[in-house]
Amino acid sequence: MLNFTFIVKFYFEMKSTSQIMQTKAMELSVSYVNKILGMKFDVNEIQNLLIKAGMESKIINKNRLNVFIPPYRTDILHEMDIAEDIAIAYGYENFIPEIPKIWTSGQEDKFQKFCNKLRNLMLGLNFQESMSLILTNRENLFKRMNIKSEYTGDVVETENALSTEHDVVRNYLLPSLMSFLETNKTKGYPQRIFEIGYAVEGASNENKNFHEVSKISGVIAGTKTNFSEIKAVVEGILFGLTDSDNVKISEVNKGFFIEGRAAKILITDTEADTDVGFFGEISPVVIENFGIEVPVTAFEINLTDLYSNI
C-alpha cells in the first residue's frame, strides 16, 4: 500500500514546479505581411485570418496589430512566422502565381559548366563521386591528418554546436574522403573516390577574413597505388581543363604526405605563380589513424583559384 504522506508530498512538488502558460504579444505590420505574401490585405482581413490560425489579436491602427501568441506556439519567433500562418489560413491554392517582370537571358552558370566538365572527366578516369558535410571536427581535420598544432586555429567554429563531431567548418576536403575510406574499408579495392564541394579558408590574418571556395579532392586506395598513378590523374585533370604550358609542379612537404612523395600544383603567369593544389602518397601514420590497411594516394585542387587563372 502506498504511503498517503508520500502521495500528498509528490502532488505538491509537482504542482509547485508546473510550467506557467502565458501568451506572448508581438506587433505585426500589415504592410510587411502584404509585402511578403504579395497581397493587399487590410487590417480586418488579417485579423480574421489570424483567428482561423488560432491566434487572437488587437488592432492598433490600420497598419498594425498586436498578435497574442499561444504559449504552445514556441515556433513563432518573428513576424515572418506569423505571415506564414496567415498564408496557410488564406490557403496556398488561393494565391495567383505571377511571373516577375524581369527580362533576363537564361544560361548555365559558367563556373558550374566548368565543374560539370570536371565531373565527367573524373568519371572517365574511373572515379566515383561522393558527397559529405561541410561541418566536421578538429580531430579529423588536424590530429588524424598529422597536421601540426600551429595550423589548427585557422578554421571557422560553430557556436553552441549540438555535437563535437560537427563543430568546425572544413578548410579542405581530403579528411572527408579519408573518413569515407575508413567507413568503406570492408569493401573491395581499389577504391577511386572524388568530391567537389565547398570549404572555408583564409583565416591566416588577425581580421579573420574567411571566404568560401570550391575544391575538388580525390583518393585512390589499393595495394598498387603510388605517386605516379595520382600524378597521372592530376595531369589528366589539368591538361583537360587548362593550357599545359601554364602548369608547373614542384616538391612540397605536408604532414599527411610521405616526405619526398608529394608535390604542389602551380599555375604560372607573367606576374606570379598561383598555388592551386597538391597531390602525393598519404603517410602511413595517417593511414593507420583512419584504420585503413592499404596504401592511399590523394590530390586536392582549389577550383576557385584554378578557374580564375585559366
C-alpha positions in Angstrom: 0.0 0.0 0.0 1.3 3.5 -0.9 2.0 5.9 1.9 -0.5 8.8 1.9 2.0 11.3 3.1 4.3 10.5 0.1 1.4 11.0 -2.3 0.5 14.4 -0.9 4.1 15.5 -0.9 4.6 14.3 -4.5 1.4 16.2 -5.6 2.5 19.5 -4.1 6.1 19.1 -5.5 4.6 18.6 -9.0 2.2 21.5 -8.5 5.0 23.9 -7.4 7.1 23.1 -10.5 4.4 23.2 -13.2 5.0 25.5 -16.1 3.1 28.8 -16.2 1.4 29.1 -19.6 1.2 32.7 -20.8 0.5 34.2 -24.1 3.2 36.4 -25.7 2.3 39.7 -27.5 4.0 40.5 -30.8 3.4 43.5 -33.1 2.6 42.7 -36.7 2.8 45.1 -39.6 0.0 44.8 -42.3 2.4 46.3 -44.9 5.0 43.7 -44.0 2.6 40.8 -44.4 1.4 42.2 -47.8 5.0 42.6 -49.0 5.9 39.1 -48.0 2.8 37.4 -49.5 2.2 39.8 -52.4 -1.3 40.6 -51.3 -3.4 43.6 -50.4 -5.0 42.5 -47.2 -6.4 45.2 -44.9 -6.1 45.1 -41.1 -9.6 43.5 -40.6 -8.9 40.7 -43.1 -5.6 39.9 -41.4 -7.4 39.8 -38.0 -9.9 37.3 -39.4 -7.1 35.1 -40.9 -5.3 35.2 -37.5 -8.5 33.8 -35.9 -8.5 31.0 -38.4 -4.8 30.3 -37.5 -5.8 30.1 -33.8 -4.4 33.5 -32.7 -6.2 36.4 -31.1 -5.2 40.0 -32.0 -6.0 43.6 -31.2 -6.0 46.3 -33.9 -3.7 49.2 -33.0 -4.2 51.2 -36.2 -4.9 50.4 -39.9 -1.3 49.2 -40.4 -0.5 47.4 -37.1 -1.9 44.8 -34.8 -0.9 43.2 -31.5 -0.9 39.5 -32.0 -1.2 37.2 -29.0 0.9 34.1 -29.5 -0.4 31.0 -27.7 2.1 29.5 -25.2 2.3 26.2 -27.1 3.4 28.0 -30.3 7.1 28.1 -29.5 7.9 28.0 -33.2 6.8 31.6 -33.7 9.8 33.9 -33.3 9.4 36.6 -35.9 6.8 38.4 -38.0 7.7 36.1 -40.8 6.4 33.2 -38.8 3.0 34.9 -38.4 2.9 35.8 -42.1 3.4 32.1 -42.9 0.4 31.2 -40.7 -1.7 33.9 -42.4 -0.8 32.3 -45.8 -1.8 28.9 -44.6 -5.1 30.3 -43.2 -5.8 32.0 -46.5 -4.9 28.9 -48.5 -2.0 28.4 -50.7 -4.3 27.3 -53.5 -5.9 30.8 -53.5 -2.7 32.6 -54.3 -2.5 33.5 -58.0 1.0 32.9 -59.5 2.6 35.9 -61.1 5.6 35.9 -63.5 8.2 38.5 -62.3 8.5 41.4 -64.7 12.2 40.9 -65.1 13.8 40.3 -68.5 16.8 38.1 -68.4 18.6 35.8 -70.8 18.8 32.4 -69.2 22.0 30.5 -69.4 24.0 27.9 -67.4 26.5 29.4 -64.9 29.9 29.3 -66.4 31.6 28.0 -63.3 29.0 25.2 -62.9 29.7 24.3 -66.5 33.4 24.1 -65.6 32.6 21.9 -62.6 30.3 19.6 -64.6 33.0 19.2 -67.2 35.4 18.2 -64.4 32.8 15.7 -63.0 32.6 14.0 -66.4 36.4 13.9 -66.6 36.6 12.2 -63.2 34.0 9.7 -64.2 36.0 9.0 -67.3 39.1 8.4 -65.1 37.0 5.6 -63.3 36.4 7.6 -60.1 33.1 7.6 -58.2 31.7 10.8 -56.7 30.9 11.2 -53.0 29.2 14.0 -51.1 29.9 14.9 -47.4 29.0 17.5 -44.9 30.9 20.8 -44.8 30.9 20.6 -41.0 33.5 18.4 -39.3 35.8 18.4 -36.3 39.4 19.3 -35.4 40.2 15.6 -34.7 39.6 14.7 -38.4 40.9 17.9 -39.9 44.2 18.1 -38.0 45.1 15.4 -35.5 44.3 12.3 -37.6 45.7 14.1 -40.6 49.0 14.6 -38.8 48.8 18.4 -39.1 50.9 20.4 -36.7 49.1 22.3 -33.9 50.2 25.8 -35.1 47.9 25.4 -38.1 44.8 24.3 -36.2 43.4 27.8 -35.3 42.6 28.9 -38.8 39.1 27.4 -39.1 35.5 28.7 -38.6 33.9 27.3 -35.4 30.2 26.9 -34.9 28.6 28.4 -31.8 26.6 26.2 -29.5 27.3 23.1 -31.5 25.0 20.2 -30.7 27.8 17.7 -31.4 31.5 17.8 -31.1 31.6 15.7 -34.4 30.4 18.8 -36.3 31.7 21.9 -34.6 34.0 23.4 -37.2 33.8 24.2 -40.9 36.3 22.3 -43.0 39.1 24.2 -44.8 40.0 21.3 -47.1 38.2 18.2 -48.4 40.7 15.4 -48.1 39.8 14.4 -44.4 36.2 13.8 -45.6 37.4 11.4 -48.2 39.7 9.7 -45.7 36.7 9.2 -43.4 34.8 7.8 -46.4 37.6 5.2 -46.9 37.5 4.4 -43.2 33.8 3.7 -43.4 34.1 1.5 -46.5 37.3 -0.3 -45.7 35.4 -3.7 -45.7 34.6 -3.1 -49.4 36.7 -4.3 -52.3 39.8 -2.5 -53.6 40.9 -0.5 -55.4 38.6 2.4 -54.4 38.7 5.6 -56.5 36.7 8.4 -54.9 36.4 12.1 -55.5 34.3 15.0 -54.2 33.6 18.5 -55.5 32.5 20.7 -52.6 32.9 23.8 -50.6 35.5 24.7 -47.9 36.1 27.9 -45.9 39.6 29.2 -45.7 41.7 32.3 -45.5 41.9 32.9 -41.7 45.6 33.4 -41.5 45.3 37.1 -40.5 44.1 38.8 -37.4 41.0 40.1 -39.1 39.7 36.6 -39.7 38.7 37.2 -43.3 37.3 33.8 -44.1 36.0 33.1 -47.6 34.2 30.2 -49.2 35.9 28.3 -52.1 35.1 25.4 -54.3 37.5 22.5 -54.3 38.0 19.0 -55.7 39.7 16.2 -53.9 40.3 12.6 -54.9 41.8 9.5 -53.3 42.9 6.1 -54.6 43.1 3.3 -52.1 44.6 0.0 -53.2 47.7 -2.2 -52.9 49.3 -0.9 -56.1 48.6 2.8 -56.0 51.6 5.1 -56.0 52.8 8.6 -56.7 53.0 8.0 -60.5 49.3 7.0 -60.6 48.0 10.0 -58.7 50.3 12.3 -60.8 48.8 10.9 -64.0 45.3 11.6 -62.7 46.2 15.2 -61.8 47.9 15.8 -65.1 44.8 14.4 -66.9 42.6 16.9 -65.0 44.9 19.9 -65.5 45.7 19.2 -69.2 42.0 18.6 -69.8 41.0 21.9 -68.4 44.0 24.3 -68.8 46.9 25.2 -71.1 49.6 22.7 -70.2 52.3 25.3 -70.7 50.9 27.2 -67.7 51.2 24.3 -65.2 54.2 23.7 -63.0 54.8 21.0 -60.4 57.2 21.3 -57.5 58.0 19.4 -54.3 56.1 20.2 -51.2 56.1 18.9 -47.6 52.8 18.3 -45.8 52.2 16.3 -42.6 49.7 13.9 -44.2 52.0 13.0 -47.1 55.2 10.8 -47.2 58.2 13.1 -47.3 59.6 13.3 -50.8 56.5 11.7 -52.3 54.3 14.8 -52.6 54.1 17.9 -54.9 52.2 21.2 -55.2 50.5 22.4 -58.3 51.3 25.9 -59.6 49.6 27.9 -62.4 52.2 30.3 -63.9 51.5 33.7 -65.4 53.5 36.9 -66.1 53.3 38.2 -62.5 53.5 35.3 -60.1 52.8 31.6 -59.7 49.5 30.6 -58.1 49.4 27.6 -55.8 46.2 25.8 -56.6 46.6 22.4 -55.0 48.7 19.3 -54.1 49.0 15.6 -54.6 51.0 12.7 -53.2 51.2 9.5 -51.2 49.4 9.5 -47.9 51.7 8.9 -44.8 51.4 5.5 -43.1 50.7 7.4 -39.9 47.6 9.0 -41.3 46.5 5.7 -42.9 46.8 4.0 -39.6 44.9 6.8 -37.8 41.9 6.1 -40.1 42.2 2.3 -39.7 42.9 1.8 -43.4 45.0 -1.2 -44.4 46.2 -0.4 -47.9 48.2 2.4 -49.4 46.4 5.6 -50.3 47.3 8.4 -52.7 45.4 11.7 -52.9 45.1 15.1 -54.5 43.2 18.3 -53.9 42.8 21.4 -56.2 41.3 24.8 -55.4 38.8 25.2 -58.2 38.0 28.8 -57.4 41.7 29.7 -58.0 42.1 27.4 -60.9 39.1 28.7 -62.7 40.2 32.3 -62.3 43.7 31.5 -63.7 42.7 29.7 -66.9 
